[in-house]
Each structure stands twice: as C-alpha cells, then as structure tokens.
Amino acid sequence: MNAGQALASGINERTRPMKSHPFLHLHVMAWCIVIAVSQVSNGQAAQVTLRVADEEGHPVQGAEAVVTFEQKGDKFHTVKGPTDKTGTFVATYRDIGFISYGAWADGYYDTHDLQDRYKDRGKGWWRPWNPVLNVVLKKTINPVPMYAKKVQVELPELDRPIGFDLIEADWCAPHGRGRTTDFIFTGKKRFVSWEDFDASLEVRFLQPSDGIQPIEAPPNGGSALRLPHLAPADGYLGSYKRIQGSKPGESMKGWRKENQNFFFRVRSSGRDGQVTRAWYGKIHGDIGIDPINSKTITIMFRYYLNPDSSRNVEFDLKRNLFNDLKPREVVWQP
C-alpha cells in the first residue's frame, strides 16, 4: 500500500463498524459516514514535494514553502513550512485537482502563484503520488534607484516620428517638456469603426547602438523579479512594431501579448563599433496601443530606466527617481 492508498483508506478505517450497543453502533456509523462524506467532498488525497533552489541550482534551506490545495466551493487550504537542508518540503492534504505553490526566504525575491493540475485519479488519491515541483528563488543582489513608471499617453500626431523622453516621461518639444529623445514613436491608423480599422505603432531610436530586445516572461506566477538582474550586453534591435486591426465579421488581431517584455538601451555612445557608455532599462509587459478610443493612438507601457550607466535593472522599490506619482502610475515589481 502506498502513502496515497494509506491516506485514502483512512476514511474506510474510521467507518468500520464497532462492536457495541446497537443504538451506539448506529450513532457511530452515522457520525463516521458524515465525516467521510465531508472529506470526500473536499477532494482526493494529494501530496507534493517542493524543491527550492537558487538560480545556480543550490538548495535553499530554511525557505518558507507554501502549497495551497483547492477545495470545492471556491475554498482553499494552505500548508506551509520550512525547507530542509536539501531544500525540500512535503505537503499533504485533500484536493479537487488543482494546487498553487511558491516559496520565499531572506535575501531572495519571493516566488509565488506557480500552478499545477492533477490529471489522473486513483482510488481516493491523485496520481502521480508526490510529484516533485521545482521552485527557483532569485537572489537579491543590488537593487538600485531607477526611473520607474506606468505611462499612458496619446500620440500628438499620426504618420510622423515623435520623440519621447524617459526622464521627463513626456513627449519632446514642441509637443511636451522632453529634452532628450530616447524612444521615437510613429503611429499610423485607418479607422472606420471598431469592427473595421488598421493601426500600427513603431518604436525606433536616435543612436545606432540604441535598441530594444524582446524577452518572454509570465506576468503572474513566478519570481517577483520578473526579468534577469542584468540587461543583455548586445542583441538589441533597431525597431519594434505593434500592429492591430479588425475586419467586419472577423475577430480582432494584434492583441497585447501577456508574456512579452523588453530590455532596451538608450543614450549610448561608443568607439570603434563598441558601446562604451549607455543607459539600460526594461519594460514589463507588451507595449499596448489603443487606436479606438483615441483621435490618434494611445500608448501604454511600464518602464524602468537605470541612469548609472550599468546594465543593472534590479529596481529598488523604495527609491523611485520619479516623485509624486499618481496611484495608477506606480510600479509594484522590482
């Protein structure tokens, strides 16, 4: 008998008749049946092992591991505890087929809302019994002050390049108070109705060595530090283009991609084809566009810019270089 069978059979053991007075026998049987039905209604026996390690694969001892088992009626039961010297933690409970899990520890970024779903029912327990689920904790290395902000702006004009200053978070003159061109946006649009339109937004850069680099990472579920600590040294593209549109009788094309993120490099300089100085940053999520509820195109993106000329993009949430941000402009991830 495996552990799953043992746990599942616990109900049957408790419902075996006892040798006693008939009235007491019936009373105990009824009580046990109620308990059994209650437990079954909360799902089958389930067990998982979390293996918590850092990015190099070294086990993290003493991390707080958490497993949440789903119950019927949108209810949940959480089992948590410390990992052992091998970085493992075992959780057992009843479940209707879905769990979420994660871990956190001092000196690391939290990893949370990872998910797994059971697919195979045994006789009272889920199979495979006790699968090993990996949790990676990213180290807190060197959080730095950055310009970090959620931006929603409307293009001043269509069909012509418009500069955007990331320090001022505004369009460059004559459209705004920006003084240095970091991004150059060009928008194009044909609009008849929300069922019949075409729109595009292209971002380009002033310096030949500036650029943008797409990187995929989920917006929810995983490390609080969504992207790597350092922006790449090379591999940047000179442009990125978003296209969106719809035709009568067809579904809209070009939806914002949830897993799309970016690194970027601006204000770069160099010698002999090598970049010697630059500012690096990142964008969480895709660059959103709204050509429907705008005379031109509304642009939405969440960016982080490090002005210390290093490739470090690990943001210190307590040291945002923007002051007096509105609640809708504040970023909540490092």
TAZIMO-V198259 format. One record per helix or strand of 3 or more residues. SS is the DSSP state (hx for helix, st for strand). FROM is the first residue (numbers start at 1). LEN is the number of residues. If there is no record, write none. Layout:
SS_FROM_LEN / SS_FROM_LEN
This chain:
hx_3_12 / hx_22_20 / st_44_11 / st_64_8 / st_75_8 / st_88_8 / st_98_7 / st_111_7 / st_125_3 / st_131_7 / st_144_11 / st_162_4 / st_170_3 / st_183_11 / st_196_9 / st_211_6 / st_239_8 / st_260_12 / st_274_17 / st_298_9 / st_315_6 / hx_327_3
